Amino acid sequence: MPTTPDQLFALGNSLALLGWLILILAPRRWPALNTLPRLILPALLALAYVALILPNLFTTEGNFSTIEGIRLLFASDALLAAGWIHYLAFDLFIGGWIADRSDEAGLPRLVQVPILLATFMLGPIGLLLFLLTRLAWTAMRRRTGAA
């Protein structure tokens, strides 16, 4: 079981990459496989986050109210790894949400792939790209009379 910040960082990266590969490349017709990137892997990342943040948050200098406070928090390897795993967990969860909503809207997988890649690499940009694409897709389908 990984216990050091370096080990949890590496595990987090591996879990997130597995989740993104499933979201982007795997068929969505297998519900058990779809559960991995949507729920199970983000939950495991959240556990790694808890393992890093709880024992270290109140034992280091820094705070969340100034940029200098954040810099001091992230001077700790444990809290830096926790911050990274925080990104990994939320971006993957949002990627799963995007995949679900895209499938519900009938958005083709070829359109989804760049959105999911953008979410994987640049979180909020991928989310914004999805929201704009879904808005345009829905408007286009209404105009053409598609259900």
OpenMM code with the backbone's topology and positions (N, CA, C; nanometers):
from openmm import Vec3, app, unit

residues = "MET PRO THR THR PRO ASP GLN LEU PHE ALA LEU GLY ASN SER LEU ALA LEU LEU GLY TRP LEU ILE LEU ILE LEU ALA PRO ARG ARG TRP PRO ALA LEU ASN THR LEU PRO ARG LEU ILE LEU PRO ALA LEU LEU ALA LEU ALA TYR VAL ALA LEU ILE LEU PRO ASN LEU PHE THR THR GLU GLY ASN PHE SER THR ILE GLU GLY ILE ARG LEU LEU PHE ALA SER ASP ALA LEU LEU ALA ALA GLY TRP ILE HIS TYR LEU ALA PHE ASP LEU PHE ILE GLY GLY TRP ILE ALA ASP ARG SER ASP GLU ALA GLY LEU PRO ARG LEU VAL GLN VAL PRO ILE LEU LEU ALA THR PHE MET LEU GLY PRO ILE GLY LEU LEU LEU PHE LEU LEU THR ARG LEU ALA TRP THR ALA MET ARG ARG ARG THR GLY ALA ALA".split()
positions = [
    Vec3(0.0848, -0.1186, 0.0000),
    Vec3(0.0000, 0.0000, 0.0000),
    Vec3(0.0894, 0.1251, 0.0000),
    Vec3(0.0702, 0.2154, -0.0988),
    Vec3(0.1527, 0.3365, -0.1035),
    Vec3(0.1247, 0.4265, 0.0173),
    Vec3(0.2309, 0.4821, 0.0714),
    Vec3(0.2135, 0.5678, 0.1884),
    Vec3(0.2863, 0.7015, 0.1781),
    Vec3(0.3883, 0.7111, 0.0937),
    Vec3(0.4629, 0.8370, 0.0851),
    Vec3(0.3956, 0.9286, -0.0178),
    Vec3(0.4198, 1.0578, -0.0083),
    Vec3(0.3646, 1.1485, -0.1092),
    Vec3(0.4046, 1.1100, -0.2514),
    Vec3(0.5310, 1.0690, -0.2713),
    Vec3(0.5752, 1.0275, -0.4048),
    Vec3(0.4975, 0.9062, -0.4546),
    Vec3(0.4761, 0.8092, -0.3670),
    Vec3(0.4032, 0.6883, -0.4054),
    Vec3(0.2569, 0.7206, -0.4368),
    Vec3(0.1953, 0.8041, -0.3551),
    Vec3(0.0547, 0.8402, -0.3792),
    Vec3(0.0409, 0.9266, -0.5045),
    Vec3(0.1384, 1.0113, -0.5295),
    Vec3(0.1408, 1.0907, -0.6518),
    Vec3(0.1449, 0.9981, -0.7736),
    Vec3(0.2353, 0.9012, -0.7722),
    Vec3(0.2488, 0.8069, -0.8839),
    Vec3(0.1225, 0.7229, -0.8997),
    Vec3(0.0678, 0.6761, -0.7910),
    Vec3(-0.0561, 0.5972, -0.7967),
    Vec3(-0.1697, 0.6820, -0.8524),
    Vec3(-0.1802, 0.8047, -0.8062),
    Vec3(-0.2849, 0.8944, -0.8562),
    Vec3(-0.2744, 0.9158, -1.0061),
    Vec3(-0.1530, 0.9388, -1.0545),
    Vec3(-0.1331, 0.9570, -1.1989),
    Vec3(-0.1755, 0.8327, -1.2760),
    Vec3(-0.1390, 0.7156, -1.2263),
    Vec3(-0.1731, 0.5907, -1.2947),
    Vec3(-0.3241, 0.5669, -1.2963),
    Vec3(-0.3892, 0.5897, -1.1839),
    Vec3(-0.5346, 0.5704, -1.1772),
    Vec3(-0.6070, 0.6672, -1.2705),
    Vec3(-0.5639, 0.7920, -1.2689),
    Vec3(-0.6287, 0.8915, -1.3548),
    Vec3(-0.6079, 0.8577, -1.5019),
    Vec3(-0.4871, 0.8189, -1.5390),
    Vec3(-0.4605, 0.7836, -1.6782),
    Vec3(-0.5468, 0.6654, -1.7217),
    Vec3(-0.5591, 0.5653, -1.6366),
    Vec3(-0.6460, 0.4514, -1.6668),
    Vec3(-0.7889, 0.4991, -1.6908),
    Vec3(-0.8382, 0.5848, -1.6041),
    Vec3(-0.9737, 0.6369, -1.6192),
    Vec3(-0.9925, 0.7122, -1.7495),
    Vec3(-0.8969, 0.7969, -1.7839),
    Vec3(-0.9079, 0.8745, -1.9081),
    Vec3(-0.9011, 0.7848, -2.0305),
    Vec3(-0.8157, 0.6826, -2.0266),
    Vec3(-0.8090, 0.5894, -2.1394),
    Vec3(-0.9423, 0.5184, -2.1592),
    Vec3(-1.0052, 0.4789, -2.0506),
    Vec3(-1.1368, 0.4136, -2.0601),
    Vec3(-1.2398, 0.5111, -2.1165),
    Vec3(-1.2428, 0.6329, -2.0636),
    Vec3(-1.3411, 0.7313, -2.1113),
    Vec3(-1.3249, 0.7616, -2.2593),
    Vec3(-1.2023, 0.7742, -2.3041),
    Vec3(-1.1769, 0.8177, -2.4406),
    Vec3(-1.1809, 0.7025, -2.5407),
    Vec3(-1.1309, 0.5859, -2.5019),
    Vec3(-1.1125, 0.4785, -2.5991),
    Vec3(-1.2098, 0.3613, -2.5880),
    Vec3(-1.2596, 0.3341, -2.4709),
    Vec3(-1.3405, 0.2126, -2.4523),
    Vec3(-1.4853, 0.2335, -2.4971),
    Vec3(-1.5481, 0.1266, -2.5444),
    Vec3(-1.6910, 0.1358, -2.5771),
    Vec3(-1.7722, 0.1641, -2.4514),
    Vec3(-1.8791, 0.2346, -2.4664),
    Vec3(-1.9617, 0.2714, -2.3504),
    Vec3(-2.0742, 0.1713, -2.3255),
    Vec3(-2.0786, 0.0645, -2.4009),
    Vec3(-2.1880, -0.0322, -2.3872),
    Vec3(-2.1686, -0.1275, -2.2695),
    Vec3(-2.0570, -0.1168, -2.1987),
    Vec3(-2.0302, -0.2030, -2.0843),
    Vec3(-2.0428, -0.1231, -1.9547),
    Vec3(-2.1576, -0.1291, -1.8898),
    Vec3(-2.1801, -0.0469, -1.7696),
    Vec3(-2.0756, -0.0663, -1.6599),
    Vec3(-2.0299, -0.1880, -1.6378),
    Vec3(-1.9311, -0.2111, -1.5317),
    Vec3(-1.8011, -0.1369, -1.5613),
    Vec3(-1.7585, -0.1383, -1.6869),
    Vec3(-1.6366, -0.0670, -1.7245),
    Vec3(-1.6557, 0.0839, -1.7128),
    Vec3(-1.7731, 0.1329, -1.7483),
    Vec3(-1.8012, 0.2763, -1.7404),
    Vec3(-1.7984, 0.3285, -1.5974),
    Vec3(-1.8289, 0.2419, -1.5021),
    Vec3(-1.8297, 0.2823, -1.3619),
    Vec3(-1.6900, 0.3167, -1.3116),
    Vec3(-1.5880, 0.2557, -1.3705),
    Vec3(-1.4508, 0.2830, -1.3254),
    Vec3(-1.4146, 0.4313, -1.3352),
    Vec3(-1.4177, 0.4931, -1.4537),
    Vec3(-1.3758, 0.6332, -1.4598),
    Vec3(-1.4787, 0.7304, -1.4026),
    Vec3(-1.6031, 0.6893, -1.3947),
    Vec3(-1.7070, 0.7811, -1.3480),
    Vec3(-1.7175, 0.7867, -1.1967),
    Vec3(-1.6949, 0.6729, -1.1297),
    Vec3(-1.7150, 0.6692, -0.9845),
    Vec3(-1.5998, 0.6057, -0.9076),
    Vec3(-1.5592, 0.4865, -0.9479),
    Vec3(-1.4635, 0.4108, -0.8671),
    Vec3(-1.3266, 0.4780, -0.8626),
    Vec3(-1.2714, 0.5133, -0.9777),
    Vec3(-1.1388, 0.5760, -0.9775),
    Vec3(-1.1394, 0.7148, -0.9123),
    Vec3(-1.2402, 0.8004, -0.9374),
    Vec3(-1.2422, 0.9265, -0.8618),
    Vec3(-1.2530, 0.9040, -0.7101),
    Vec3(-1.3261, 0.7999, -0.6689),
    Vec3(-1.3362, 0.7702, -0.5249),
    Vec3(-1.2011, 0.7247, -0.4691),
    Vec3(-1.1284, 0.6426, -0.5447),
    Vec3(-0.9951, 0.6010, -0.5001),
    Vec3(-0.8998, 0.7201, -0.4932),
    Vec3(-0.9100, 0.8095, -0.5909),
    Vec3(-0.8283, 0.9313, -0.5864),
    Vec3(-0.8658, 1.0162, -0.4647),
    Vec3(-0.9935, 1.0219, -0.4339),
    Vec3(-1.0379, 1.0974, -0.3161),
    Vec3(-0.9803, 1.0363, -0.1886),
    Vec3(-0.9721, 0.9040, -0.1825),
    Vec3(-0.9111, 0.8386, -0.0653),
    Vec3(-0.7631, 0.8729, -0.0541),
    Vec3(-0.6933, 0.8745, -0.1675),
    Vec3(-0.5516, 0.9144, -0.1659),
    Vec3(-0.5384, 1.0586, -0.1189),
    Vec3(-0.6300, 1.1431, -0.1620),
    Vec3(-0.6310, 1.2833, -0.1198),
    Vec3(-0.6473, 1.2925, 0.0319),
    Vec3(-0.7436, 1.2179, 0.0841),
    Vec3(-0.7670, 1.2166, 0.2296),
    Vec3(-0.6416, 1.1708, 0.3032),
    Vec3(-0.5776, 1.0651, 0.2514),
    Vec3(-0.4576, 1.0121, 0.3160),
    Vec3(-0.3456, 1.1162, 0.3205),
    Vec3(-0.3418, 1.2041, 0.2232),
    Vec3(-0.2379, 1.3070, 0.2197),
    Vec3(-0.2775, 1.4338, 0.2950),
    Vec3(-0.4020, 1.4732, 0.2830),
    Vec3(-0.4406, 1.6050, 0.3348),
    Vec3(-0.4651, 1.6045, 0.4862),
    Vec3(-0.5354, 1.5039, 0.5358),
    Vec3(-0.5736, 1.5078, 0.6771),
    Vec3(-0.4555, 1.5109, 0.7739),
    Vec3(-0.3552, 1.4257, 0.7551),
    Vec3(-0.2448, 1.4314, 0.8519),
    Vec3(-0.1539, 1.5539, 0.8355),
    Vec3(-0.1675, 1.6271, 0.7267),
    Vec3(-0.0712, 1.7334, 0.6971),
    Vec3(-0.1281, 1.8743, 0.6926),
    Vec3(-0.2570, 1.8885, 0.6782),
    Vec3(-0.3146, 2.0206, 0.6547),
    Vec3(-0.2896, 2.1178, 0.7694),
    Vec3(-0.2984, 2.0712, 0.8908),
    Vec3(-0.2877, 2.1622, 1.0047),
    Vec3(-0.1493, 2.1586, 1.0700),
    Vec3(-0.0568, 2.0880, 1.0055),
    Vec3(0.0778, 2.0786, 1.0627),
    Vec3(0.1799, 2.1578, 0.9816),
    Vec3(0.1350, 2.2309, 0.8844),
    Vec3(0.2255, 2.3078, 0.7996),
    Vec3(0.1813, 2.4536, 0.7978),
    Vec3(0.2737, 2.5382, 0.7619),
    Vec3(0.2398, 2.6793, 0.7497),
    Vec3(0.1599, 2.7007, 0.6216),
    Vec3(0.0904, 2.8095, 0.6176),
    Vec3(0.0175, 2.8444, 0.4970),
    Vec3(-0.1319, 2.8488, 0.5203),
    Vec3(-0.2029, 2.8939, 0.4162),
    Vec3(-0.3476, 2.9072, 0.4233),
    Vec3(-0.4023, 2.9152, 0.2816),
    Vec3(-0.5337, 2.9231, 0.2726),
    Vec3(-0.5997, 2.9321, 0.1419),
    Vec3(-0.6450, 3.0741, 0.1086),
    Vec3(-0.6041, 3.1720, 0.1881),
    Vec3(-0.6579, 3.3066, 0.1685),
    Vec3(-0.5667, 3.4005, 0.0892),
    Vec3(-0.4413, 3.3621, 0.0708),
    Vec3(-0.3511, 3.4446, -0.0106),
    Vec3(-0.2665, 3.3531, -0.1001),
    Vec3(-0.2112, 3.4102, -0.2035),
    Vec3(-0.1240, 3.3308, -0.2902),
    Vec3(0.0015, 3.2877, -0.2149),
    Vec3(0.0506, 3.3735, -0.1280),
    Vec3(0.1667, 3.3363, -0.0455),
    Vec3(0.1301, 3.2225, 0.0495),
    Vec3(0.0102, 3.2250, 0.1032),
    Vec3(-0.0360, 3.1166, 0.1893),
    Vec3(-0.0427, 2.9838, 0.1156),
    Vec3(-0.0903, 2.9873, -0.0082),
    Vec3(-0.0952, 2.8661, -0.0918),
    Vec3(0.0472, 2.8180, -0.1215),
    Vec3(0.1362, 2.9117, -0.1513),
    Vec3(0.2760, 2.8754, -0.1795),
    Vec3(0.3372, 2.8040, -0.0589),
    Vec3(0.3079, 2.8533, 0.0603),
    Vec3(0.3605, 2.7893, 0.1815),
    Vec3(0.3003, 2.6498, 0.2003),
    Vec3(0.1705, 2.6352, 0.1754),
    Vec3(0.1086, 2.5029, 0.1859),
    Vec3(0.1749, 2.4049, 0.0904),
    Vec3(0.1954, 2.4482, -0.0329),
    Vec3(0.2486, 2.3586, -0.1352),
    Vec3(0.3995, 2.3394, -0.1245),
    Vec3(0.4645, 2.4034, -0.0267),
    Vec3(0.6053, 2.3747, -0.0004),
    Vec3(0.6193, 2.2353, 0.0607),
    Vec3(0.5110, 2.1825, 0.1161),
    Vec3(0.5077, 2.0472, 0.1699),
    Vec3(0.4812, 1.9489, 0.0559),
    Vec3(0.5665, 1.8464, 0.0415),
    Vec3(0.5446, 1.7468, -0.0634),
    Vec3(0.4087, 1.6777, -0.0489),
    Vec3(0.3687, 1.6509, 0.0743),
    Vec3(0.2403, 1.5837, 0.0966),
    Vec3(0.1243, 1.6702, 0.0480),
    Vec3(0.1292, 1.7997, 0.0770),
    Vec3(0.0195, 1.8863, 0.0351),
    Vec3(0.0270, 1.9194, -0.1137),
    Vec3(0.1468, 1.9226, -0.1695),
    Vec3(0.1602, 1.9406, -0.3137),
    Vec3(0.1013, 1.8199, -0.3869),
    Vec3(0.1330, 1.6997, -0.3410),
    Vec3(0.0758, 1.5781, -0.4004),
    Vec3(-0.0756, 1.5766, -0.3805),
    Vec3(-0.1216, 1.6198, -0.2640),
    Vec3(-0.2665, 1.6256, -0.2391),
    Vec3(-0.3332, 1.7223, -0.3367),
    Vec3(-0.2717, 1.8365, -0.3597),
    Vec3(-0.3275, 1.9325, -0.4553),
    Vec3(-0.3363, 1.8743, -0.5951),
    Vec3(-0.2342, 1.8019, -0.6357),
    Vec3(-0.2349, 1.7397, -0.7683),
    Vec3(-0.3436, 1.6322, -0.7769),
    Vec3(-0.3547, 1.5506, -0.6736),
    Vec3(-0.4558, 1.4446, -0.6736),
    Vec3(-0.5958, 1.5055, -0.6712),
    Vec3(-0.6103, 1.6192, -0.6071),
    Vec3(-0.7374, 1.6929, -0.6088),
    Vec3(-0.7762, 1.7237, -0.7527),
    Vec3(-0.6825, 1.7775, -0.8306),
    Vec3(-0.7066, 1.8036, -0.9729),
    Vec3(-0.7445, 1.6759, -1.0467),
    Vec3(-0.6668, 1.5705, -1.0256),
    Vec3(-0.6909, 1.4449, -1.0956),
    Vec3(-0.8312, 1.3916, -1.0670),
    Vec3(-0.8715, 1.3920, -0.9399),
    Vec3(-1.0022, 1.3381, -0.9008),
    Vec3(-1.1155, 1.4184, -0.9631),
    Vec3(-1.1088, 1.5490, -0.9515),
    Vec3(-1.2186, 1.6310, -1.0017),
    Vec3(-1.2233, 1.6355, -1.1538),
    Vec3(-1.1081, 1.6434, -1.2174),
    Vec3(-1.1085, 1.6441, -1.3640),
    Vec3(-1.1634, 1.5128, -1.4191),
    Vec3(-1.1235, 1.3997, -1.3583),
    Vec3(-1.1752, 1.2708, -1.4056),
    Vec3(-1.3253, 1.2601, -1.3802),
    Vec3(-1.3703, 1.3038, -1.2644),
    Vec3(-1.5142, 1.3001, -1.2360),
    Vec3(-1.5911, 1.3858, -1.3369),
    Vec3(-1.5408, 1.5040, -1.3643),
    Vec3(-1.6043, 1.5912, -1.4636),
    Vec3(-1.5976, 1.5285, -1.6021),
    Vec3(-1.4881, 1.4624, -1.6349),
    Vec3(-1.4788, 1.3918, -1.7625),
    Vec3(-1.5865, 1.2852, -1.7759),
    Vec3(-1.6116, 1.2109, -1.6684),
    Vec3(-1.7193, 1.1120, -1.6694),
    Vec3(-1.8550, 1.1775, -1.6860),
    Vec3(-1.8740, 1.2893, -1.6190),
    Vec3(-2.0013, 1.3629, -1.6314),
    Vec3(-2.0188, 1.4125, -1.7753),
    Vec3(-1.9122, 1.4642, -1.8334),
    Vec3(-1.9170, 1.5112, -1.9718),
    Vec3(-1.9512, 1.3948, -2.0653),
    Vec3(-1.8875, 1.2805, -2.0456),
    Vec3(-1.9157, 1.1642, -2.1307),
    Vec3(-2.0620, 1.1228, -2.1185),
    Vec3(-2.1142, 1.1191, -1.9956),
    Vec3(-2.2561, 1.0840, -1.9750),
    Vec3(-2.3482, 1.1822, -2.0466),
    Vec3(-2.3263, 1.3116, -2.0245),
    Vec3(-2.4133, 1.4133, -2.0832),
    Vec3(-2.3995, 1.4149, -2.2353),
    Vec3(-2.2806, 1.3907, -2.2848),
    Vec3(-2.2593, 1.3862, -2.4293),
    Vec3(-2.3352, 1.2696, -2.4918),
    Vec3(-2.3278, 1.1541, -2.4271),
    Vec3(-2.4015, 1.0377, -2.4770),
    Vec3(-2.5522, 1.0639, -2.4736),
    Vec3(-2.6007, 1.1218, -2.3651),
    Vec3(-2.7441, 1.1529, -2.3541),
    Vec3(-2.7890, 1.2493, -2.4632),
    Vec3(-2.7029, 1.3436, -2.4995),
    Vec3(-2.7371, 1.4429, -2.6020),
    Vec3(-2.7176, 1.3888, -2.7433),
    Vec3(-2.6595, 1.2688, -2.7550),
    Vec3(-2.6348, 1.2117, -2.8874),
    Vec3(-2.5137, 1.2714, -2.9568),
    Vec3(-2.4245, 1.3307, -2.8805),
    Vec3(-2.3035, 1.3904, -2.9372),
    Vec3(-2.2107, 1.2782, -2.9841),
    Vec3(-2.1694, 1.2787, -3.1103),
    Vec3(-2.0851, 1.1705, -3.1618),
    Vec3(-1.9537, 1.1583, -3.0855),
    Vec3(-1.9029, 1.0362, -3.0750),
    Vec3(-1.7780, 1.0115, -3.0033),
    Vec3(-1.6614, 1.0903, -3.0635),
    Vec3(-1.6603, 1.1072, -3.1958),
    Vec3(-1.5511, 1.1836, -3.2576),
    Vec3(-1.5512, 1.3298, -3.2118),
    Vec3(-1.6658, 1.3808, -3.1748),
    Vec3(-1.6748, 1.5163, -3.1207),
    Vec3(-1.6360, 1.5149, -2.9730),
    Vec3(-1.6710, 1.4080, -2.9052),
    Vec3(-1.6400, 1.3973, -2.7623),
    Vec3(-1.4903, 1.3869, -2.7337),
    Vec3(-1.4179, 1.3174, -2.8204),
    Vec3(-1.2761, 1.2902, -2.7922),
    Vec3(-1.1957, 1.4181, -2.7680),
    Vec3(-1.2010, 1.5192, -2.8550),
    Vec3(-1.1214, 1.6394, -2.8253),
    Vec3(-1.1679, 1.7115, -2.6985),
    Vec3(-1.2962, 1.7040, -2.6700),
    Vec3(-1.3477, 1.7655, -2.5468),
    Vec3(-1.2899, 1.6930, -2.4256),
    Vec3(-1.2926, 1.5595, -2.4298),
    Vec3(-1.2388, 1.4819, -2.3179),
    Vec3(-1.0881, 1.5011, -2.3048),
    Vec3(-1.0168, 1.5076, -2.4162),
    Vec3(-0.8726, 1.5336, -2.4101),
    Vec3(-0.8441, 1.6712, -2.3500),
    Vec3(-0.9230, 1.7699, -2.3890),
    Vec3(-0.9049, 1.9045, -2.3326),
    Vec3(-0.9331, 1.9049, -2.1826),
    Vec3(-1.0347, 1.8290, -2.1412),
    Vec3(-1.0664, 1.8202, -1.9984),
    Vec3(-0.9538, 1.7503, -1.9237),
    Vec3(-0.8998, 1.6454, -1.9825),
    Vec3(-0.7885, 1.5710, -1.9226),
    Vec3(-0.6674, 1.6621, -1.9027),
    Vec3(-0.6340, 1.7400, -2.0020),
    Vec3(-0.5127, 1.8207, -1.9964),
    Vec3(-0.5334, 1.9598, -1.9354),
    Vec3(-0.6518, 2.0178, -1.9551),
    Vec3(-0.6740, 2.1574, -1.9177),
    Vec3(-0.8103, 2.1774, -1.8522),
    Vec3(-0.8509, 2.0849, -1.7670),
    Vec3(-0.9772, 2.0823, -1.6957),
    Vec3(-1.0847, 2.1815, -1.7350),
    Vec3(-1.0806, 2.3034, -1.6836),
    Vec3(-1.1873, 2.3987, -1.7092),
    Vec3(-1.2065, 2.4350, -1.8564),
    Vec3(-1.0995, 2.4308, -1.9353),
    Vec3(-1.1136, 2.4591, -2.0787),
    Vec3(-1.1972, 2.3491, -2.1438),
    Vec3(-1.1735, 2.2237, -2.1050),
    Vec3(-1.2534, 2.1131, -2.1571),
    Vec3(-1.3989, 2.1253, -2.1165),
    Vec3(-1.4226, 2.1645, -1.9919),
    Vec3(-1.5599, 2.1834, -1.9460),
    Vec3(-1.6284, 2.2930, -2.0260),
    Vec3(-1.5613, 2.4048, -2.0446),
    Vec3(-1.6187, 2.5147, -2.1230),
    Vec3(-1.6442, 2.4704, -2.2666),
    Vec3(-1.5502, 2.3995, -2.3251),
    Vec3(-1.5670, 2.3489, -2.4611),
    Vec3(-1.6884, 2.2571, -2.4702),
    Vec3(-1.7064, 2.1701, -2.3701),
    Vec3(-1.8237, 2.0832, -2.3682),
    Vec3(-1.9526, 2.1648, -2.3584),
    Vec3(-1.9576, 2.2594, -2.2668),
    Vec3(-2.0809, 2.3376, -2.2478),
    Vec3(-2.1188, 2.4132, -2.3752),
    Vec3(-2.0196, 2.4722, -2.4413),
    Vec3(-2.0465, 2.5443, -2.5659),
    Vec3(-2.0869, 2.4486, -2.6779),
    Vec3(-2.0192, 2.3345, -2.6858),
    Vec3(-2.0515, 2.2361, -2.7893),
    Vec3(-2.1915, 2.1808, -2.7693),
    Vec3(-2.2249, 2.1486, -2.6450),
    Vec3(-2.3590, 2.0953, -2.6171),
    Vec3(-2.4662, 2.1988, -2.6500),
    Vec3(-2.4407, 2.3233, -2.6183),
    Vec3(-2.5348, 2.4304, -2.6502),
    Vec3(-2.5553, 2.4393, -2.8011),
    Vec3(-2.4461, 2.4388, -2.8767),
    Vec3(-2.4552, 2.4457, -3.0227),
    Vec3(-2.5218, 2.3199, -3.0797),
    Vec3(-2.4870, 2.2031, -3.0272),
    Vec3(-2.5445, 2.0760, -3.0736),
    Vec3(-2.6956, 2.0737, -3.0501),
    Vec3(-2.7376, 2.1167, -2.9326),
    Vec3(-2.8807, 2.1180, -2.8992),
    Vec3(-2.9548, 2.2160, -2.9899),
    Vec3(-2.8985, 2.3331, -3.0122),
    Vec3(-2.9621, 2.4319, -3.1000),
    Vec3(-2.9725, 2.3787, -3.2426),
    Vec3(-2.8662, 2.3142, -3.2904),
    Vec3(-2.8671, 2.2592, -3.4255),
    Vec3(-2.9726, 2.1492, -3.4395),
    Vec3(-2.9826, 2.0645, -3.3399),
    Vec3(-3.0809, 1.9551, -3.3457),
    Vec3(-3.2236, 2.0095, -3.3421),
    Vec3(-3.2450, 2.1152, -3.2662),
    Vec3(-3.3793, 2.1772, -3.2638),
    Vec3(-3.4145, 2.2353, -3.3985),
    Vec3(-3.3173, 2.3036, -3.4611),
    Vec3(-3.3408, 2.3636, -3.5919),
    Vec3(-3.3718, 2.2600, -3.6979),
    Vec3(-3.3036, 2.1466, -3.6899),
    Vec3(-3.3225, 2.0441, -3.7924),
    Vec3(-3.4367, 1.9486, -3.7584),
    Vec3(-3.4950, 1.9659, -3.6408),
    Vec3(-3.6075, 1.8816, -3.6006),
    Vec3(-3.5675, 1.7476, -3.5460),
    Vec3(-3.4395, 1.7269, -3.5146),
    Vec3(-3.3948, 1.5998, -3.4568),
    Vec3(-3.4375, 1.5923, -3.3111),
    Vec3(-3.4667, 1.4739, -3.2663),
    Vec3(-3.5129, 1.4553, -3.1277),
    Vec3(-3.3982, 1.4544, -3.0305),
] * unit.nanometer
topology = app.Topology()
chain = topology.addChain("A")
for resn in residues:
    res = topology.addResidue(resn, chain)
    for name in ("N", "CA", "C"):
        topology.addAtom(name, app.Element.getBySymbol(name[0]), res)
